[in-house]
Structures are given as structure tokens and as C-alpha cells.
Amino acid sequence: MATRSTIARHMPDGTVEQVYCHWDGYPTGNGRTLLLHYSDPVKLQQLLDLGHLSVLGSEIGEKHDFDFPPSDVCTFYGRDRGEENTRKNVHATLAEYLIWGGREQYNYLYTLDGKWLVSSYENDEPQPLEEVLTLEILKQD
């Protein structure tokens, strides 16, 4: 079963760019991957520019067969399956994003000061991802 998420970045011009990801949206899945592999704004922007994803991997990778992806590489609906209308969403303001953007089970936002936040169905107030991830890991122990 899918755990849907969004991945967003607050841009210096005030807009928020956002993509959808279908699988593994929970904090110990996509949250951990974002924190470890997409805290570099350049790499994060490359990810967002490729549009909506099926799977988030630690590497963006190259075009590949959608049904047989390489291990730990992102799988995009547009690049890898050839779908149309899979471009990132752009919200005019942070306030607009907070109202309309966070509609999935987990919503990740990279802030202007380079921190990851996460909100969810259970807690729609964005929280620092590192703290949420630490709590999730402690629950598993």
C-alpha cells in the first residue's frame, strides 16, 4: 500500500515548488532519504525540476524502465514512464502552499534556512524533520 507524500522547497522569491511522491512517504522512508540525500539545494532543485515521482531514491539517476528501476534511484512519472502533466506545482506564497499544498499523508518542506520540516494527517503543523525522525526511530526500538 502506498504512503503518499509531497516534497516542497520554499524559494527565495517567496514561491513554493512542490512534487508528489507515491511510495514510502513516512518519515523513516522518504523523510530519511530527503534529510540524508537532498539537503543540498542544488540536488533538491534537480529533483523538483523532474516533476512528480513514483519512488524517491538516494540518487536522481538517469532515464530507466519504469517497471524495472535500478536500485535506490528515483523513478519519475514523466522521465521514466513518459506521462504528461507531471511537472512540479508552484504555489505563489508559503501561505498558499500551507493551505493547498500539504494534502498527502506526509508533506516535506525545505525551508529558506536549509531545514527540512514535515507535516502529516496526524499533525498538520510543520515540525522539524530531524526531531520527528528521531521519535519514529525511538518508537521502533
DSSP file with accessible surface (Angstrom, degrees, kcal/mol):
  #  RESIDUE AA STRUCTURE BP1 BP2  ACC     N-H-->O    O-->H-N    N-H-->O    O-->H-N    TCO  KAPPA ALPHA  PHI   PSI    X-CA   Y-CA   Z-CA
    1    1 A M              0   0  207      0, 0.0     2,-0.1     0, 0.0     0, 0.0   0.000 360.0 360.0 360.0 139.8    0.0    0.0    0.0
    2    2 A A        -     0   0   12     21,-0.1     2,-0.5    22,-0.1    21,-0.2  -0.424 360.0-156.6 -75.6 146.2    1.3    3.5   -0.9
    3    3 A T        -     0   0   30     19,-0.4    22,-2.3    -2,-0.1     2,-0.1  -0.923  27.1-150.3-118.7  97.7    2.2    6.1    1.7
    4    4 A R        +     0   0   78     -2,-0.5   102,-1.3    20,-0.1   101,-0.4  -0.398  22.4 167.7 -75.9 148.3    1.8    9.3   -0.4
    5    5 A S  E     -Ab  21 106A   0     16,-2.6    16,-2.9   100,-0.2     2,-0.3  -0.938  26.7-133.7-148.7 167.1    3.9   12.4    0.3
    6    6 A T  E     -Ab  20 107A   6    100,-1.5   102,-2.8    -2,-0.3     2,-0.4  -0.935  10.7-154.1-121.7 153.2    4.8   15.7   -1.2
    7    7 A I  E     +Ab  19 108A   0     12,-2.6    12,-2.6    -2,-0.3     2,-0.3  -0.998  23.9 172.8-127.1 123.6    8.3   17.2   -1.4
    8    8 A A  E     -Ab  18 109A   0    100,-2.3   102,-2.7    -2,-0.4     2,-0.4  -0.927  22.3-154.7-136.0 157.9    8.5   21.0   -1.5
    9    9 A R  E     -Ab  17 110A  40      8,-2.6     8,-2.3    -2,-0.3     2,-0.6  -0.994  18.2-135.8-135.1 127.5   11.0   23.8   -1.4
   10   10 A H  E     -A   16   0A  28    100,-2.8     6,-0.2    -2,-0.4     5,-0.1  -0.727  32.6-145.3 -78.7 119.9   10.4   27.4   -0.2
   11   11 A M    >   -     0   0   24      4,-3.2     3,-2.4    -2,-0.6   101,-0.1  -0.539  19.7-113.7 -90.8 155.4   12.2   29.5   -2.9
   12   12 A P  T 3  S+     0   0  109      0, 0.0    -1,-0.1     0, 0.0    -2,-0.0   0.789 115.9  60.0 -57.4 -27.0   14.0   32.8   -2.3
   13   13 A D  T 3  S-     0   0  121      2,-0.1     3,-0.1     1,-0.1    -3,-0.0   0.432 122.7-104.5 -82.1   1.4   11.3   34.7   -4.4
   14   14 A G  S <  S+     0   0   25     -3,-2.4    80,-0.3     1,-0.3    -1,-0.1   0.233  83.7 119.6  98.8 -16.0    8.6   33.5   -1.9
   15   15 A T        -     0   0   25     78,-0.1    -4,-3.2    -5,-0.1     2,-0.4  -0.303  55.9-136.9 -74.8 168.0    7.1   30.8   -4.1
   16   16 A V  E     -AC  10  91A   0     75,-2.2    75,-3.2    -6,-0.2     2,-0.4  -0.992  10.1-155.8-129.1 123.5    7.0   27.2   -3.1
   17   17 A E  E     -AC   9  90A  26     -8,-2.3    -8,-2.6    -2,-0.4     2,-0.3  -0.829  20.9-179.8 -98.3 137.9    7.8   24.4   -5.6
   18   18 A Q  E     -AC   8  89A   7     71,-2.8    71,-3.3    -2,-0.4     2,-0.3  -0.995  16.6-172.2-145.1 142.2    6.3   21.0   -4.9
   19   19 A V  E     -A    7   0A   0    -12,-2.6   -12,-2.6    -2,-0.3     2,-0.3  -0.908  23.3-122.9-128.1 161.1    6.1   17.5   -6.3
   20   20 A Y  E     -A    6   0A  48     -2,-0.3    33,-3.3   -14,-0.2     2,-0.4  -0.768  18.3-165.5 -99.0 145.1    4.1   14.4   -5.4
   21   21 A C  E     -Ad   5  53A   0    -16,-2.9   -16,-2.6    -2,-0.3    33,-0.2  -0.992   5.9-161.6-133.4 129.0    5.7   11.0   -4.5
   22   22 A H        +     0   0   51     31,-1.5   -19,-0.4    -2,-0.4     2,-0.3   0.871  64.7  52.9 -78.5 -40.9    3.6    7.9   -4.4
   23   23 A W  S    S+     0   0   94     31,-2.0    33,-0.4   -21,-0.2   -21,-0.1  -0.739 105.3   1.6-108.2 149.9    5.6    5.4   -2.3
   24   24 A D        +     0   0   69     -2,-0.3     6,-3.0     1,-0.1     7,-0.2   0.778  64.1 157.8  59.6  40.7    7.3    5.3    1.1
   25   25 A G        +     0   0    0    -22,-2.3     6,-0.1    -3,-0.3   -19,-0.1   0.608  33.3 111.4 -74.3 -10.2    6.3    8.8    2.3
   26   26 A Y  S > >S-     0   0   80      1,-0.1     3,-1.8     4,-0.1     5,-1.6  -0.150  83.9-103.9 -63.9 160.4    6.7    8.1    6.0
   27   27 A P  I 3 >S+     0   0    1      0, 0.0     5,-1.6     0, 0.0     6,-0.1   0.854 121.3  50.4 -57.6 -38.1    9.5    9.8    8.0
   28   28 A T  I 3 5S+     0   0   36      3,-0.2    -2,-0.1     4,-0.1    -3,-0.1   0.576 120.7  38.5 -78.9  -5.5   11.7    6.7    8.2
   29   29 A G  I <>5S+     0   0   12     -3,-1.8     4,-2.1     3,-0.1    -4,-0.2   0.614 135.7   3.2-100.2 -98.4   11.3    6.3    4.4
   30   30 A N  I  >5S+     0   0    3     -6,-3.0     4,-2.9    -4,-0.4     5,-0.2   0.854 129.4  59.7 -62.6 -34.6   11.2    9.4    2.3
   31   31 A G  I  ><S+     0   0    0     -5,-1.6     4,-2.4    -7,-0.2    -1,-0.2   0.949 108.2  43.9 -58.6 -47.7   11.9   11.7    5.3
   32   32 A R  H  ><S+     0   0  131     -5,-1.6     4,-2.6    -6,-0.3     5,-0.3   0.921 113.8  51.1 -62.9 -43.3   15.2    9.9    6.0
   33   33 A T  H  X S+     0   0   25     -4,-2.1     4,-2.7     1,-0.2     5,-0.4   0.919 111.2  48.0 -62.1 -43.5   16.1    9.9    2.3
   34   34 A L  H  X S+     0   0    0     -4,-2.9     4,-2.2     3,-0.2    -1,-0.2   0.937 113.1  47.7 -62.2 -46.6   15.4   13.7    2.0
   35   35 A L  H  < S+     0   0   39     -4,-2.4     4,-0.3    -5,-0.2    -2,-0.2   0.925 120.8  36.1 -62.4 -43.1   17.4   14.5    5.1
   36   36 A L  H  < S+     0   0  100     -4,-2.6    -1,-0.2    -5,-0.2    -2,-0.2   0.811 133.7  20.0 -80.9 -31.3   20.4   12.4    4.1
   37   37 A H  H  < S+     0   0   67     -4,-2.7    -3,-0.2    -5,-0.3    -2,-0.2   0.541 122.6  45.1-121.7 -10.1   20.5   12.9    0.3
   38   38 A Y  S  < S+     0   0    0     -4,-2.2    -3,-0.1    -5,-0.4    -2,-0.1  -0.010  72.0 103.0-130.6  32.3   18.5   16.1   -0.6
   39   39 A S        +     0   0   46     -4,-0.3    -1,-0.1     4,-0.0    -4,-0.1   0.487  62.4  91.7 -88.3  -4.5   19.6   18.7    1.9
   40   40 A D  S  > S-     0   0   86      1,-0.1     4,-2.7    -3,-0.1     5,-0.2  -0.830  75.7-145.3 -87.0 117.5   21.8   20.2   -0.8
   41   41 A P  H  > S+     0   0   45      0, 0.0     4,-2.3     0, 0.0     5,-0.2   0.825  96.6  54.7 -57.2 -31.1   19.6   22.9   -2.5
   42   42 A V  H  > S+     0   0   93      2,-0.2     4,-2.0     1,-0.2     5,-0.1   0.954 111.7  42.2 -68.0 -47.7   21.2   22.2   -6.0
   43   43 A K  H  > S+     0   0   33      1,-0.2     4,-2.0     2,-0.2    -1,-0.2   0.913 114.1  52.8 -65.9 -39.7   20.4   18.4   -5.8
   44   44 A L  H  X S+     0   0    0     -4,-2.7     4,-2.6     1,-0.2    -1,-0.2   0.923 108.0  51.2 -61.4 -41.2   16.9   19.1   -4.4
   45   45 A Q  H  X S+     0   0   30     -4,-2.3     4,-2.6    -5,-0.2    -1,-0.2   0.903 106.8  53.5 -65.1 -37.5   16.2   21.5   -7.3
   46   46 A Q  H  X S+     0   0  105     -4,-2.0     4,-0.7     2,-0.2    -1,-0.2   0.914 110.1  48.9 -60.8 -40.7   17.2   18.9   -9.8
   47   47 A L  H >< S+     0   0    0     -4,-2.0     3,-1.2     1,-0.2     4,-0.3   0.958 112.5  46.1 -62.6 -51.1   14.8   16.5   -8.2
   48   48 A L  H >< S+     0   0    0     -4,-2.6     3,-1.7     1,-0.3    40,-0.4   0.873 105.4  60.8 -61.3 -38.0   11.9   19.1   -8.2
   49   49 A D  H 3< S+     0   0   94     -4,-2.6    -1,-0.3     1,-0.3    -2,-0.2   0.712  97.8  59.4 -65.9 -19.2   12.6   20.0  -11.8
   50   50 A L  T << S-     0   0   63     -3,-1.2    29,-0.4    -4,-0.7    28,-0.4   0.516 103.2-142.3 -87.9  -5.5   11.9   16.4  -12.9
   51   51 A G    <   +     0   0    1     -3,-1.7    -1,-0.2    -4,-0.3    36,-0.2  -0.316  47.9   9.4  86.4-162.5    8.4   16.5  -11.5
   52   52 A H        -     0   0   28     34,-2.7    25,-2.0   -34,-0.1    26,-0.6  -0.218  66.7-150.2 -64.3 145.5    6.2   14.0   -9.8
   53   53 A L  E     -dE  21  76A   0    -33,-3.3   -31,-1.5    23,-0.2    23,-0.3  -0.841  27.9-163.4-118.4 152.5    7.7   10.7   -8.6
   54   54 A S  E    S+     0   0A  10     21,-3.0   -31,-2.0     1,-0.3     2,-0.4   0.844  90.6  15.4 -88.0 -47.7    6.6    7.2   -8.1
   55   55 A V  E     - E   0  75A  44     20,-1.4    20,-2.5   -33,-0.2     2,-0.5  -0.990  67.6-143.5-133.4 135.0    9.7    6.4   -5.9
   56   56 A L        -     0   0   11     -2,-0.4     2,-0.2   -33,-0.4    18,-0.1  -0.863  26.2-178.7 -95.1 123.5   12.3    8.6   -4.2
   57   57 A G        -     0   0    1     -2,-0.5    16,-0.2     2,-0.3    17,-0.2  -0.695  42.7-106.9-112.7 172.4   15.8    7.1   -4.3
   58   58 A S  S    S+     0   0   12     14,-0.3     2,-0.4    -2,-0.2    15,-0.2   0.753 107.6  46.1 -71.4 -20.9   19.0    8.4   -2.8
   59   59 A E  B    S-h   73   0B 102     13,-1.6    15,-2.5     1,-0.1    -2,-0.3  -0.940  72.8-142.0-121.5 147.2   20.1    9.3   -6.4
   60   60 A I        +     0   0   19     -2,-0.4    -1,-0.1    13,-0.2    13,-0.1   0.915  45.3 176.5 -71.6 -41.8   18.2   11.0   -9.1
   61   61 A G        -     0   0   30     12,-0.1     2,-0.2    -3,-0.1    -1,-0.1  -0.136  28.6 -67.0  72.3-168.2   19.8    8.8  -11.8
   62   62 A E        -     0   0  159      1,-0.1    18,-0.0    18,-0.0    11,-0.0  -0.702  65.7 -62.9-115.6 169.9   19.1    8.6  -15.5
   63   63 A K        +     0   0  137     -2,-0.2     2,-0.3    12,-0.1    -1,-0.1  -0.236  67.0 162.2 -54.9 136.4   16.0    7.6  -17.6
   64   64 A H        -     0   0   26     -3,-0.1     2,-0.3     6,-0.0    -1,-0.0  -0.924  47.6 -65.1-149.5 173.3   15.2    4.0  -17.0
   65   65 A D    >   -     0   0   88      3,-0.4     3,-0.8    -2,-0.3    16,-0.1  -0.497  41.7-144.7 -66.0 122.4   12.4    1.4  -17.4
   66   66 A F  T 3  S+     0   0   26     14,-0.9    -1,-0.2    -2,-0.3    15,-0.1   0.864  98.0  46.5 -59.0 -37.7    9.6    2.5  -15.1
   67   67 A D  T 3  S+     0   0  116      1,-0.2    -1,-0.2    13,-0.2    -2,-0.1   0.661 121.2  36.0 -83.4 -15.6    8.7   -1.1  -14.2
   68   68 A F  S <  S+     0   0  166     -3,-0.8    -3,-0.4     2,-0.0    -1,-0.2  -0.524  81.6 176.2-134.7  67.3   12.2   -2.3  -13.6
   69   69 A P        -     0   0   58      0, 0.0     3,-0.1     0, 0.0    -3,-0.1  -0.341  34.9-104.0 -75.1 153.0   14.1    0.6  -12.0
   70   70 A P    >   -     0   0   64      0, 0.0     3,-1.1     0, 0.0     2,-0.1  -0.333  52.8 -83.0 -65.2 157.5   17.7    0.4  -10.7
   71   71 A S  T 3  S+     0   0  116      1,-0.2     3,-0.1   -14,-0.0   -14,-0.1  -0.398 107.1   1.7 -66.1 135.8   18.1    0.1   -7.0
   72   72 A D  T 3  S+     0   0   94      1,-0.2   -13,-1.6    -2,-0.1     2,-0.4   0.754  99.3 122.5  60.9  31.3   18.0    3.3   -5.0
   73   73 A V  B <   -h   59   0B  24     -3,-1.1   -13,-0.2   -16,-0.2    -1,-0.2  -0.947  67.7-103.4-120.2 143.6   17.3    5.6   -7.9
   74   74 A C        -     0   0    0    -15,-2.5     2,-0.5    -2,-0.4   -18,-0.2  -0.344  26.6-150.6 -63.4 144.3   14.3    7.9   -8.3
   75   75 A T  E     -E   55   0A   4    -20,-2.5   -21,-3.0    -6,-0.1   -20,-1.4  -0.979  14.5-164.7-120.5 116.7   11.5    6.9  -10.6
   76   76 A F  E  >> -E   53   0A   0     -2,-0.5     4,-1.5   -23,-0.3     5,-0.7  -0.791  23.0-138.9-105.0 144.1    9.7    9.8  -12.2
   77   77 A Y  H  >5S+     0   0   26    -25,-2.0     6,-2.2    -2,-0.3     4,-0.7   0.892 103.8  36.8 -66.1 -40.5    6.3    9.6  -14.0
   78   78 A G  H  >5S+     0   0   17    -26,-0.6     4,-1.4   -28,-0.4    -1,-0.1   0.974 123.1  37.4 -76.6 -59.0    7.4   11.9  -16.8
   79   79 A R  H  45S+     0   0   43    -29,-0.4    -2,-0.2     1,-0.2    -1,-0.1   0.907 129.6  29.0 -61.2 -44.9   11.0   11.0  -17.3
   80   80 A D  H  <5S+     0   0    7     -4,-1.5   -14,-0.9     1,-0.1    -3,-0.2   0.721 132.8  27.9 -98.8 -22.3   10.7    7.2  -16.8
   81   81 A R  H  <<S-     0   0  119     -4,-0.7    -3,-0.2    -5,-0.7    -2,-0.2   0.478  97.5-124.4-114.4  -8.9    7.1    6.4  -17.9
   82   82 A G     <  +     0   0   54     -4,-1.4    -4,-0.2    -6,-0.2    -3,-0.1   0.662  51.4 159.1  78.0  16.2    6.6    9.2  -20.4
   83   83 A E        -     0   0   80     -6,-2.2     3,-0.3     1,-0.1    -1,-0.2  -0.372  32.5-133.8 -70.8 152.8    3.5   10.6  -18.8
   84   84 A E  S    S+     0   0  162      1,-0.2    -1,-0.1    -2,-0.1    -7,-0.0  -0.570  79.7  35.7 -99.1 166.8    2.4   14.2  -19.5
   85   85 A N  S    S+     0   0  156     -2,-0.2    -1,-0.2     1,-0.1    -2,-0.0   0.895  75.6 123.5  58.6  44.6    1.3   16.8  -16.9
   86   86 A T        +     0   0   17     -3,-0.3   -34,-2.7   -34,-0.0    -8,-0.2   0.157  33.3 130.0-117.3  16.0    3.7   15.7  -14.3
   87   87 A R        -     0   0  211    -36,-0.2   -38,-0.1     1,-0.1   -37,-0.1  -0.283  67.4 -86.3 -69.5 159.5    5.6   18.9  -13.7
   88   88 A K        -     0   0   52    -40,-0.4     2,-0.3   -39,-0.1   -69,-0.2  -0.194  41.0-118.0 -60.2 153.1    6.1   20.4  -10.3
   89   89 A N  E     -C   18   0A  75    -71,-3.3   -71,-2.8    -3,-0.1     2,-0.5  -0.728  22.6-153.1 -88.5 144.5    3.4   22.6   -8.7
   90   90 A V  E     -C   17   0A  83     -2,-0.3     2,-0.4   -73,-0.2   -73,-0.2  -0.980   4.2-160.6-123.6 118.9    4.3   26.2   -8.0
   91   91 A H  E     -C   16   0A  18    -75,-3.2   -75,-2.2    -2,-0.5     6,-0.1  -0.816  19.0-134.8 -96.5 138.7    2.5   27.9   -5.2
   92   92 A A  S    S+     0   0   60     -2,-0.4     2,-0.3   -77,-0.2    -1,-0.1   0.811  82.6   9.0 -65.5 -31.8    2.6   31.8   -5.2
   93   93 A T  S  > S-     0   0   69      1,-0.1     4,-2.2   -78,-0.1   -77,-0.2  -0.942  73.5-110.5-143.6 165.3    3.3   32.1   -1.5
   94   94 A L  H  > S+     0   0   56    -80,-0.3     4,-2.8    -2,-0.3     5,-0.2   0.908 119.1  55.4 -63.0 -40.5    4.2   30.0    1.6
   95   95 A A  H  > S+     0   0   62      1,-0.2     4,-1.6     2,-0.2    -1,-0.2   0.917 107.1  49.0 -60.2 -42.8    0.7   30.7    3.0
   96   96 A E  H  >>S+     0   0   71      1,-0.2     4,-3.1     2,-0.2     5,-0.5   0.928 111.4  50.0 -62.4 -44.0   -0.9   29.3   -0.2
   97   97 A Y  I  X>S+     0   0    5     -4,-2.2     4,-2.9     1,-0.2     5,-1.0   0.934 108.2  52.6 -59.3 -45.9    1.3   26.2    0.0
   98   98 A L  I  <5S+     0   0   91     -4,-2.8    -1,-0.2     1,-0.2    -2,-0.2   0.833 116.5  40.3 -63.6 -29.1    0.4   25.6    3.6
   99   99 A I  I  <5S+     0   0   99     -4,-1.6    -2,-0.2    -5,-0.2    -1,-0.2   0.919 135.3  14.0 -81.8 -46.9   -3.3   25.8    2.8
  100  100 A W  I  <5S+     0   0  162     -4,-3.1    -3,-0.2    -5,-0.2    -2,-0.2   0.659 117.5  61.6-107.4 -19.9   -3.4   23.9   -0.5
  101  101 A G  I  <<S+     0   0    3     -4,-2.9     2,-1.7    -5,-0.5     3,-0.2   0.862  86.9  67.5 -84.2 -35.9   -0.1   22.1   -0.9
  102  102 A G      < +     0   0   32     -5,-1.0    -1,-0.2     1,-0.2     5,-0.1  -0.486  57.6 126.2 -90.0  73.3    0.0   19.7    2.1
  103  103 A R        +     0   0  135     -2,-1.7    -1,-0.2    -3,-0.2     2,-0.1   0.340  49.5  83.1-110.6   4.4   -2.8   17.3    1.2
  104  104 A E  S    S-     0   0   40     -3,-0.2   -99,-0.1     2,-0.1     3,-0.1  -0.444  95.7 -91.5-102.7-179.0   -1.0   13.9    1.3
  105  105 A Q  S    S+     0   0   44   -101,-0.4    16,-1.3     1,-0.2     2,-0.4   0.878 114.0  16.7 -61.6 -39.2   -0.2   11.6    4.3
  106  106 A Y  E     -bF   5 120A  41   -102,-1.3  -100,-1.5    14,-0.2     2,-0.4  -0.996  68.9-165.2-135.0 142.2    3.2   13.3    4.8
  107  107 A N  E     -bF   6 119A   3     12,-2.6    12,-2.1    -2,-0.4     2,-0.4  -0.987   5.7-161.2-133.3 119.9    4.4   16.7    3.4
  108  108 A Y  E     -bF   7 118A   0   -102,-2.8  -100,-2.3    -2,-0.4     2,-0.4  -0.867   6.3-172.5-106.6 133.7    8.0   17.7    3.4
  109  109 A L  E     -bF   8 117A  10      8,-2.4     8,-2.6    -2,-0.4     2,-0.6  -0.989  15.4-151.2-130.7 123.7    9.2   21.3    3.1
  110  110 A Y  E     -bF   9 116A  15   -102,-2.7  -100,-2.8    -2,-0.4     6,-0.2  -0.839  29.2-143.3 -91.2 119.5   12.7   22.5    2.7
  111  111 A T    >   -     0   0   20      4,-3.0     3,-1.9    -2,-0.6    -1,-0.0  -0.282  23.0-103.8 -85.1 169.3   12.9   26.0    4.3
  112  112 A L  T 3  S+     0   0  104      1,-0.3    -1,-0.1     2,-0.1    -2,-0.0   0.782 121.3  55.5 -61.1 -28.7   14.8   29.1    3.2
  113  113 A D  T 3  S-     0   0  121      2,-0.1    -1,-0.3     1,-0.0    -2,-0.0   0.240 123.6-102.0 -93.3  16.8   17.3   28.5    6.1
  114  114 A G  S <  S+     0   0   30     -3,-1.9     2,-0.4     1,-0.2    -2,-0.1   0.774  78.1 129.6  77.9  28.0   18.1   25.0    4.8
  115  115 A K        -     0   0  115     14,-0.0    -4,-3.0    15,-0.0     2,-0.4  -0.879  53.1-128.9-114.7 148.1   16.0   22.9    7.2
  116  116 A W  E     -F  110   0A  10     -2,-0.4    13,-2.6    -6,-0.2    14,-0.4  -0.804  24.4-172.9 -94.3 133.1   13.5   20.1    6.5
  117  117 A L  E     -FG 109 128A  39     -8,-2.6    -8,-2.4    -2,-0.4     2,-0.4  -0.871   4.0-160.4-116.8 157.0   10.0   20.3    8.0
  118  118 A V  E     -FG 108 127A   7      9,-2.7     9,-2.8    -2,-0.3     2,-0.3  -0.999   9.2-179.6-139.1 139.3    7.3   17.6    7.9
  119  119 A S  E     -F  107   0A  18    -12,-2.1   -12,-2.6    -2,-0.4     2,-0.3  -0.890  10.6-178.7-126.4 165.1    3.6   17.7    8.5
  120  120 A S  E     -F  106   0A  17      3,-2.5   -14,-0.2    -2,-0.3   -15,-0.1  -0.910  46.9 -88.4-151.2 176.2    1.1   14.9    8.3
  121  121 A Y  S    S+     0   0  147    -16,-1.3     3,-0.3    -2,-0.3   -15,-0.1   0.879 128.1  48.3 -56.2 -39.3   -2.6   13.9    8.6
  122  122 A E  S    S+     0   0  168    -17,-0.3     2,-0.3     1,-0.3    -1,-0.2   0.786 128.0  19.9 -75.1 -29.6   -2.0   13.5   12.3
  123  123 A N        -     0   0   68     -3,-0.1    -3,-2.5     1,-0.1    -1,-0.3  -0.796  60.1-178.9-145.1  99.2   -0.2   16.8   12.8
  124  124 A D        +     0   0  136     -2,-0.3    -1,-0.1    -3,-0.3    -3,-0.1   0.554  60.6  96.1 -81.4  -2.9   -0.7   19.5   10.2
  125  125 A E  S    S-     0   0  122     -5,-0.1    -7,-0.1     1,-0.1    -5,-0.1  -0.740  88.5-112.9 -83.5 119.1    1.6   21.9   12.0
  126  126 A P        -     0   0   34      0, 0.0    -7,-0.2     0, 0.0    -2,-0.1  -0.305  38.4-169.2 -57.1 132.5    5.1   21.6   10.3
  127  127 A Q  E     -G  118   0A  61     -9,-2.8    -9,-2.7    -4,-0.1     2,-0.1  -0.885  35.2 -86.6-119.8 152.9    7.6   20.0   12.6
  128  128 A P  E  >  -G  117   0A  47      0, 0.0     4,-2.1     0, 0.0     3,-0.3  -0.402  35.7-140.9 -59.6 125.8   11.4   19.8   12.2
  129  129 A L  H  > S+     0   0    0    -13,-2.6     4,-3.2     1,-0.2     5,-0.3   0.886  98.1  58.7 -59.0 -41.1   12.1   16.5   10.3
  130  130 A E  H  > S+     0   0  117    -14,-0.4     4,-2.2     1,-0.2    -1,-0.2   0.911 108.6  45.6 -57.3 -41.5   15.1   15.6   12.4
  131  131 A E  H  > S+     0   0  119     -3,-0.3     4,-2.2     2,-0.2    -1,-0.2   0.922 114.5  46.8 -68.0 -44.9   13.0   15.6   15.6
  132  132 A V  H  X S+     0   0   31     -4,-2.1     4,-2.4     2,-0.2    -2,-0.2   0.926 112.9  50.0 -63.2 -42.7   10.1   13.6   14.0
  133  133 A L  H  X S+     0   0   13     -4,-3.2     4,-2.5     2,-0.2     5,-0.2   0.922 108.8  52.0 -63.8 -42.5   12.5   11.1   12.5
  134  134 A T  H  X S+     0   0   81     -4,-2.2     4,-2.4    -5,-0.3    -1,-0.2   0.932 110.6  48.3 -59.6 -44.5   14.3   10.7   15.9
  135  135 A L  H  X S+     0   0  105     -4,-2.2     4,-2.1     1,-0.2    -1,-0.2   0.903 110.7  51.2 -63.6 -40.8   11.0   10.0   17.6
  136  136 A E  H  X S+     0   0   45     -4,-2.4     4,-1.3     2,-0.2    -1,-0.2   0.909 110.5  48.4 -62.7 -42.7   10.0    7.5   14.9
  137  137 A I  H  X S+     0   0   67     -4,-2.5     4,-1.0     1,-0.2     3,-0.3   0.919 110.1  51.7 -65.4 -40.4   13.2    5.6   15.3
  138  138 A L  H >< S+     0   0  107     -4,-2.4     3,-0.5     1,-0.2    -1,-0.2   0.882 106.1  55.3 -64.4 -36.1   12.9    5.5   19.0
  139  139 A K  H 3< S+     0   0  149     -4,-2.1    -1,-0.2     1,-0.2    -2,-0.2   0.836 105.1  53.6 -63.9 -31.5    9.3    4.1   18.7
  140  140 A Q  H 3<        0   0  128     -4,-1.3    -1,-0.2    -3,-0.3    -2,-0.2   0.719 360.0 360.0 -77.0 -22.7   10.7    1.2   16.6
  141  141 A D    <<        0   0  156     -4,-1.0    -3,-0.0    -3,-0.5    -4,-0.0  -0.323 360.0 360.0 -75.4 360.0   13.3    0.2   19.2
